[in-house]
Amino acid sequence: MGKRLSFLRLSAQSFWMWLGGFWLVFGSVFLITGILMITVAATQHGRIQKEGQVASGTVLSKSIMSDDKNTGTSYRIDEQ
């Protein structure tokens, strides 16, 4: 009878087997991360709906302060 190839020996010779393995491992990591992010966002949204409070204010003055080195702009808002 012919020589039987083991799974590991066969996978070492096949590019598609390696590619599928990488897709499986890294795709699973991204899938789990996405599910966790959606769960956390849904939990936070529900908590804001339950515990959030409405606030109102009146803006008395606004000013824009530009940086000389052009590293950023800050906005100052004075409230009552």
C-alpha positions in Angstrom: 0.0 0.0 0.0 1.0 3.6 -0.5 2.6 5.7 2.2 0.0 7.6 4.3 0.6 11.3 5.0 -0.1 12.7 8.4 -2.2 15.8 8.8 0.8 17.9 9.9 3.0 16.7 7.1 0.2 17.4 4.6 -0.4 20.9 6.0 3.3 21.7 5.9 3.1 21.2 2.1 -0.1 23.2 1.5 -0.2 27.0 1.3 -3.9 27.0 1.4 -4.0 25.1 4.7 -1.6 27.6 6.3 -3.6 30.5 4.9 -6.9 29.1 6.3 -5.3 28.5 9.6 -4.1 32.1 9.9 -7.6 33.4 8.8 -9.2 31.2 11.5 -6.9 32.3 14.3 -6.8 36.1 13.5 -10.4 36.2 12.4 -11.5 34.7 15.7 -9.5 37.3 17.6 -11.2 40.1 15.7 -14.6 38.5 16.1 -14.3 38.2 19.8 -12.9 41.8 20.1 -15.9 43.1 18.1 -18.4 41.2 20.2 -16.8 42.6 23.4 -16.8 46.1 22.1 -20.5 45.9 21.1 -21.4 44.5 24.5 -19.5 47.3 26.3 -21.1 50.0 24.2 -24.6 48.5 24.7 -24.0 48.4 28.5 -22.8 52.0 28.6 -25.8 53.1 26.5 -28.2 51.4 28.9 -26.5 53.0 31.9 -26.7 56.5 30.4 -30.4 56.0 29.7 -31.0 54.9 33.3 -28.6 57.2 35.2 -28.1 60.2 32.9 -29.3 63.7 33.8 -30.2 66.6 31.6 -28.2 69.7 32.0 -28.5 73.2 30.5 -26.3 76.2 30.6 -25.9 79.6 29.0 -22.7 80.5 27.2 -21.6 84.0 28.2 -18.5 84.3 26.0 -16.5 82.3 23.6 -12.9 82.8 22.4 -10.5 80.9 20.2 -6.9 80.8 21.2 -4.6 79.9 18.3 -1.1 78.5 19.1 1.9 80.2 17.6 3.6 76.9 16.7 0.4 75.7 15.0 0.3 72.7 17.3 -3.4 73.1 18.1 -6.3 75.4 18.8 -8.1 75.6 22.1 -11.6 76.8 22.7 -12.6 78.5 25.9 -16.2 78.7 26.9 -17.2 80.5 30.1 -20.5 79.4 31.6 -22.8 81.0 34.2 
